[in-house]
Amino acid sequence: MKRREFLKAASVGVVGSAAVAAPAIAQSAPTVRWRMASSFPKTLDLLYGAGEVLSKAVAELTDGKFQIQVFAAGEIVPGLQALDATQNNVVEICHTAAYYYVGKNPAWALGTHIPFGLNTRQQNAWAYHGEGKDLLAEFFRKAGVVGLPAGNTGCQMGGWFRKELKSVEDLKGLKFRMSGLGGQIIAKLGGVPQQIGPADIYPALERGTIDAAEFSGPHDDERLGLFRVAPFYYYPGWWDGTSMEHFFINNDQWEKLPKAYQAALTTAAGLVNVDTVARYDVLNPPALRRLVEKGTQLRPFPQEMVAAAYKAAMELYSDLSKTNPDFKKLYDSMRKFQLESNPWYQASEYSYDSVMLRNVKG
Amino acid sequence: MKRREFLKAASVGVVGSAAVAAPAIAQSAPTVRWRMASSFPKTLDLLYGAGEVLSKAVAELTDGKFQIQVFAAGEIVPGLQALDATQNNVVEICHTAAYYYVGKNPAWALGTHIPFGLNTRQQNAWAYHGEGKDLLAEFFRKAGVVGLPAGNTGCQMGGWFRKELKSVEDLKGLKFRMSGLGGQIIAKLGGVPQQIGPADIYPALERGTIDAAEFSGPHDDERLGLFRVAPFYYYPGWWDGTSMEHFFINNDQWEKLPKAYQAALTTAAGLVNVDTVARYDVLNPPALRRLVEKGTQLRPFPQEMVAAAYKAAMELYSDLSKTNPDFKKLYDSMRKFQLESNPWYQASEYSYDSVMLRNVKG
């Protein structure tokens, strides 16, 4: 076929579909409609909202051709089954925290945070440009998904307690709502970790079915109303020194996407990551002030309790590393980065923050 | 015209251009070629590289239709005239730090950082979702540009000194390479601030034309070789507690872009922002270790010197606020956010970092 004829034939093909379907849209930009299962209810506006931010950005980037509809926890599957639904192709994408899936394999926790792990800056560094990038990608790929970091609450609080904590002894028998590996550490210290979904924390704490509950930080916790039934609010959340969420995408669905749509997801997830932290950092400070005004009593954990928890955590990680090669590989890399990073962090960010917190007080 | 006839006529229009120009490309995705003036030389691989990261992401998002070519400092205009070149439409976009332009108006500094201002997390919060978002957009718009946050070095170091600092007295007459408002504070303390471009710092420090120089952090500073001619490396960089870069885009060029291309810039800039910090956080720790191994002596600034600098900074901001309404508006908002944010920051990030730096040592 001569070039002129080929062009004519090709153009006819373009006309045919363009005229019927969408005149201004290219063949390389097909209409794609996905469903996202969020692990979060709409009441947690920033966590649930991160899915909406991605959806909006992806639609704008593709002139509305790539549409992702976000479903709150429970609308398609329960919140803690968002990953399963993605693996099984019930949905193409989910928004969740990897550490919700420690029941499948404790190594999932390293995608989000483990107690006494990296802070938010360090977790981003390790996951975007450190060894964590390839190691996590490989671990996720084996599980049938592509993972994109997708927002973060920043360091969380240590939770709500009905009674004040004086020493490690006060953890004995304490029924404490806590998820992930933190629960195993609390158990080592004599506590009784409880797995309870966000919506059920308030009534359990009110009735005294549990004695304490951790969830997130001031903005999220205020929305759950926990301050009404437990006056003591402890810090820092050593089991949630950061909390990196992920978008997980079914491997096969990812492969089917045009390159530009893969780029739309990857790039928009980057925006979501910085955007979500910024939202939390704007909304947490006034929420904390309101909570204190309403009678919440802020308390630091007793230092000996933190030290005991740290020791228990190191024992747990040592044990897990002996039997779980996935965990060992991710943990060793994370720990190496932490040891390398801390001296620089101390000289720079921590040292600057020390100056500022000493000088600037509200 | 009846609907069917309209569709037919419209489709003919699409055919005409599609067949000739680019069969698979939509009318809504025109070819756009822009030039970006970077303020940074290629030796500063992460700062210069942030422009490349944006360029690559935007090309991927638009199937290669929106091309941005990055030019290093000096290739089109000198590094510190990148903003001017954008305002004058010599280039459509630049990558720079707003505080390079305090000579135009000290208020530009608030886009990047002022001494004793916000840390990186807080600056992002204020600029993405705090009052800073609208205030900065208005200030930039009046200057003829749209500004998108675009990477950050994180907290910088306090610089390289040929002699050890014992007290504030040691600043008297000290010839110190320093840019932005920090120079005015050093001058209040008796120092002699010097404006010197990155490439000329090393020879000036070697010959003793200057006594000290600040530039960035370990990764960037190592590349400039400053450790060879000044043994004392001080922290923290109280004049650069964060350093938010921006992409500035000529207002008229921005308005001419299709919405999807505006979205490509905005979204990709978000990725650049988190990505650049992650790169620094991966590369600074080993750079600091190498510097120390080569004989660099790490020193914290004497506390009384930091206190004197803080006092001088507050005086400077008070004076500027009296005569410069742009500065006052941005400064008051930033300061209010800082005062609100610090108590939460202390309970969460700082408290967690304190635990981790105490327990995890390399």
Interface residues (C-beta under 8 A of the other chain):
Chain A: L7 K8 A10 S11 V14 V15 A18 A19 P23 A24 I25 A26 Q27 S28 A29 A57 E60 L61 T62 D63 F116 N119 T120 R121 Q122 N124 A125 W126 A127 Y128 H129 G130 G154 C155 Q156 M157 G217 P218 Y235 P236 G237 W238 G241 K259 A260 A263 A264 T266 T267 A268 A269 G270 L271 V272 N273 V274 D275 V277 A278 R279 D281 V282 N284 P285 P286 L288 R289 L298 P300 V306 A307 Y310 Q338 L339 E340 S341 N342 P343 W344 Y345 Q346 A347 S348 E349 Y350 S351 Y352 D353 S354 V355 M356 L357 N359 V360 K361 G362
Chain B: L7 K8 A10 S11 V14 V15 A18 A19 P23 A24 I25 A26 Q27 S28 A29 A57 E60 L61 T62 D63 F116 N119 T120 R121 Q122 N124 A125 W126 A127 Y128 H129 G130 G154 C155 Q156 M157 G217 P218 Y235 P236 G237 W238 G241 K259 A260 A263 A264 T266 T267 A268 G270 L271 V272 N273 V274 D275 V277 A278 R279 D281 V282 N284 P285 P286 L288 R289 L298 P300 V306 A307 Y310 Q338 L339 E340 S341 N342 P343 W344 Y345 Q346 A347 S348 E349 Y350 S351 Y352 D353 S354 V355 M356 L357 N359 V360 K361 G362
